[in-house]
Amino acid sequence: MSLPLWFGWLSVVIAIFFWGSFAAPARSAVTGIDVMVYQVLFAFGIMIFSWFPVIWSPFQFTWFGFYGALLWVPCSCLSFFGIKFVGLGIAQSVWSASTIVVSFLAGVLYLKDKIKSTTLSVIALALLILGLGGFSRIKFVQPKMKTGKLSEDESEGDQNNESQNLLSKKTKNDLSSLESGTSSRSQQSSIDDNEENDQKKINSKAKEDSKAKKKRRTIIGVCSCILCGLFNGINLVPLNKMPKKYTPMNYISSFGLGVLSVTLFLFLIYVIINYFQKPKKRYLTKQNCNLSLIKKAILPGMASAFLWTTAEIMAVYANTVLTMSVGFGLTNLNCLISNLWAILFFKEIVDKKSITIYSISVAILLAGAVILGLYGRT
């Protein structure tokens, strides 16, 4: 059955809203629970809600849905790492912009989607990249990490305390020497100078370590989001290669089964690797994986899964009507909605300058998307 053009654009709008909101429930849960444990809960939710289309489209399994899941599960895991390390606003903006670019290139170069104007399409992609570049100039409030391991501030504090203890011991020994009559005033002055120099070295090292850790977190988070966009940009390729005897909703239901299967397989590998790590280096601990945390994460996990699956259903319709290079790409403008979450609710963007830069970047991104929508398809 051929769907009208207006339904394709309506699907884009609905997908933007739900995909822009799906990570909000995860924002609070993913900072406390292990990322992969949350991914398992999320996958169970997707599997459940992906069966809703059976109500209006009889179920028929297709391996193409499973192939889509193989591409998407790594994308999902990377998205949660991105949220954890750089925050919701910048994470979703980066993977959304990269998804748009990748999906367009995949549609045109691999699926041979026809475009109305190559020149204007290239300009649209340039605007999208420019909008993405603007995000690097924004000051985000980093989310605090609540994992089983010590946080950066706690680790830094422990290092300072240890250094202070060593310094204190040294001071006591020096003072003991003074009391025994083996020291002089010049020695006392020397001790004071040494203490001051040692304290400066401690403070300088602590600041350098803190900056290095923050930089490392940012790099990990941004790289995770870029890779997320790469996998997300091609995850509907199997849908477009699927035989016509299957319906788009057959793809969705099969996709849900694939998501749960692939997630459980990856989680098993994750647990095995964790088991062979040294106790102090294990990332799966009683602090970030216990029954209490899992119970608290179930509701946000199911909420995220419902929002995400609804958006996926609408994105599949948008892809069917408007082609992958345009329809699916534009559904990833969800950063327009996630921005509101980051600014109004999570307070990840607080100063006026950053909000202004963010708004300009989003406007550029939107302009590129509009041009792409008008001239990226025939």
N, C-alpha and C positions, 0 to 999 in steps of 0.2 A: 504494500500500500504506500502510495506516494504522499508524503507529508507536506503541508503548505509552507511557504517561505517564512511567514510570520511566526509559525510554531518553532522554527529553527532559531530565530532571534529571541523569542520568549525563553527558549531553553537556555540560551547563552546567559540571559539576565538572571534566571533562577539559579543556574550553576554558579555564577559569580557570587551570588549572595551566600549560598550554602557552603561553597568551598572557602569563602572568605571568613566564615564563622566556625568551620569544623575544628580548627586547631585551638580555639578559645578554651574549651573544656580541658584540653590536654595541657594547656599552659601551666595550670596549677598542679596537675597530677604528675606530669613528666619530670618536674624538678624534685620530686620526692621518691618516686619508684624507679627501679631500673628500666631503661628505655625499652629493652627487648621484652621485658615482662609486660609492659604497657602495650607493646605492639601485638602480643598474643591476645590480650583482651580486646584490642581494637579489631583484630582479624576475626575473632569470634562474632563480634557485632556486625561486621561487614557481611560475613557469611549468612547471618540471620536475615538482615535487611535486604540482601540481594535476592531473596526469594519472593519479595513482595510483587515483582512484575509477573509472577506466575498467575496472579489474580486475573490479569487481562491478556497474558500471552502464555499458552501451554508450554511446559518445560520440555526442552530437548537439549541434552548435553552436547557441547562442542569443545574440542580440544583447543580451539582458537581462544576461547575465554581463559583457559588454563595458561596458554602462552602469554596472554596479557598479564596474568597474575605474576608470572615469572619476572616480567619487566617491572611490575609495579611494586612488589613487596620490598625490594631494595630501596626503591624511591621513598616508600613510607618510613622505613627505618631511618634513612638519612634525614628526612624531614623532622623527625623527633629529636635527632641529634642537633640539627640546626636550631630548633626552638630552645633546646637546653643550653646551648653555648652562646647564642647571640640574641635570643629573644624572638617573640612572635612576629613583630613588625618587620624587621629586616630579613628574617628567615623567609617568610612567605613572599615578600617582595622579590628577593633574589631568585627563588626557585620559580616564581610565576613568570618573571621576565625571561629567564633562560628557557622555560618550557615553551613560551610563545615562539621564540626564535627557532628552537629545535623542531617543534611540531610543524612550523612552516616549511623549513628546509626538508624535513622528512616527507611532507606532503607533495612538495614540488619536485624534488629530486628522485625520490623513491617511488611514490605512488602516482607520479605524473599528473598531479592536479593542475588544471589550466588556470593561468592568472590573466587578469585584464591588462595590467601594465607592469612590466618588469621594473622600470625605473622608479615608479612610485612605490612599488613593493619594497625595493631596496631602501628607499628613503624612510619608509615606515619602520623597517628593521633597524635602521640607523638611529631613529628616534627612540626605539625601545632600548637599544644599547645605551644611548645617552641618558635616558631616564634611570637605567640601572646604575650608571656611573655616578649619578647624583647622590645615590644612597650612601656612598662612601664618605661623603662630607657631612653626614648627619651624626649627631651625638646621641647615642642610645644609652639608656640606663640598663646595665647588664643585670640579668636575673641572677639571684643567688642560687647556688647549687646546693641541694639538700640530698646528698647521696650518703652511702654508708661510709665513704671515705671523708676525711677532714676537708672542709672547704678551704679555699685559698686563704681567706683571712685567718682561719683557725691554724692552718699550717704555718703561715707567716708568723702568727703570734707565738706558736710553739718554738719556732726557730729563734725568734727574738728572746723568748724566755730562757731557752737553753744557753744562748750567748750571754744573756745577762747573768745566769747562774755561774757560768765559767768566769766571767769578769768579776763577779762577787767573790768567788773562791780565791781568785788571784789577788784581789784587794785585801782579803782577810790574811792571806799568807804574808803579803807585804807589810801589813800593819803589825802582824805578829813579830816580824823581824824588827820593827821599830820598837816595840815594847820590850824586846829582849836586849835592847841597847846597841844593836848592830847597825842601826840606821842613823842618819843625820837629817838635818833640815833640807839639804840638797836632795837627799834620797826621797823625802816626802814630796818635794816639788816635782821630782821626776815621776813619781807614782801618779800624781795628779795629772801630769801631762799625758802619761801613757793611757790613763783611764779615759781622758777626753778623746784622744786619737782612736782608741779602740771603739768607743761609743760612736764616733763618726763613721768608722768603717762598717760597724754593725748596721747603722741606719742607712748608709749608702747601699750596702749589699741587699738589705730588705726591700728598698725601693726598686732596685734593679730586678730582683726576683719577682716582685709583684707585677712590674711592667711586662716582663717576659712571659709570665703566666697569662696575663690578660691578652697579650698579643697572640699567644699560642691558642687560646680559647677562640679568639676571633677568627684566626686562620682556619681552624678545624671546623667552626660553624659555617663560615662562608663557603668553604670547599664542599662541605656536606650538602649545602643548598644548591650549589651549581651542579653537582652530580645528581642530586634529586631531580633537578630540572631536565637533565639529559635523559634519565630513565623515564620520567613522566612525559616528556615530549614525544617519545616513540611508543608509549604503552598502548596506544590505540591502533598501531599498525596491524596487529593481528585481526582486529575488528574489520579493518578495510580489506583484508585479504580473505576474509571468511566467505565460504560459498553462500550463494543467495538462498539456498534452501533453509538456512537458519535466519531467525529474526534478531534484531539488535538486543532484545530482551533475553533471548537464549544465551547470548554472549554474557550478559550481566549475571545471570544465575550461575553459569559455568565459571565465570570469573570469581564469584564469591567462594565457591568450593576450592578453586585454585589458590586463592589468597590464604585461606586457612591451612591448606596442605603445605604450601611453600613456607609459610611462617613457622609452623610447627617443626618442619625439617631444619630450618635455619636456627631456630631456638635450641634444638637438640645439639647442633654443632657448637652453638654458643655456650651451652652448659658444659659440654665435654672439654672445650678449651679452658673454660673457667676452672674446672676441676683440677687440671694439671698445672695451674698457676701456683706460685708461692702464695701462702696465706695473706701476706701483706699486699700482694699485687692483684688479688682477686677483685673483679668488678661486680660480681654477683654475691652480695653479702646478706646477712640477717638484717642489716640496717636498711637496705634498699629493696629487699625482697622478703617480706613477711606477710602473714595472713591479714594483719591489721591494715597495712598499706594497700594490699590487693583489694580488700573490701571497699576501701575508700576510693579506689581507682575504677571500680566497676561501673559506677554511674557515669562519670565523665567519659569513660571509654566507650560506653554504649551510646552516649549522646554524640560524641565525635563520629562514631561509626554511622549513626543515622543521618547526620548532616552530610557526611562525606558520600555515602551511598546514594542519597537523593541527588547530590550534585553530579555524581558519576552517571546516573541514569539520564539526567538532562544533557550532560556533555555528550553522551552517545547519540542522543537525538540531534544535537547541534552538529555533530560530526556527520551524521547521515544526511542532513538537509544542506549544510553549508560547506561541506568538505572538511577534511582534517586540517589542512593548512590554514584555514580561516576559522571555521566553527569551533573546533577543539581549542585552537590557540587562544581565541578571544575569551573562552570560559576561564582562562587562567589570569584574567584581570582581577582575580579575587583579592589582590593586595589593596584594592580600593576599599574593600570592606574590612580587611584585617588591620588597615591603618587606623580605622576608627576604634577598633579594639585596643590597639597599642597606645593611642593617644588618650582616649576617654576612660578606659577601664584599667589597663595594666600600667599606665603612666610610664611607658618605656621611652616616650618622646615628650620632654617636659619644657625645654627652653624654646622661646619664640623663634629664634634663628633656625633651629633644627626643624621646627614645624613648617616654617616658610620654605626651606630647602626641600623638605619632603613633599610639600604641596606642589611645588614647581616640578619636581621630578615625576610625580604622579600625573600631572597635567601633560608633561611631555610624553609619558608612557601612554596616556589615554589618546593623545593626538596620533601617535604612531599606530595605535590599535584601530582607530577610526579609518585612517588611510588604508590600513591593511584590509579592513572589512569591505571598503569600497572598491579597491583595485587589486586585491589579492585573490580574487576569484572572478570567473566570467559570468 
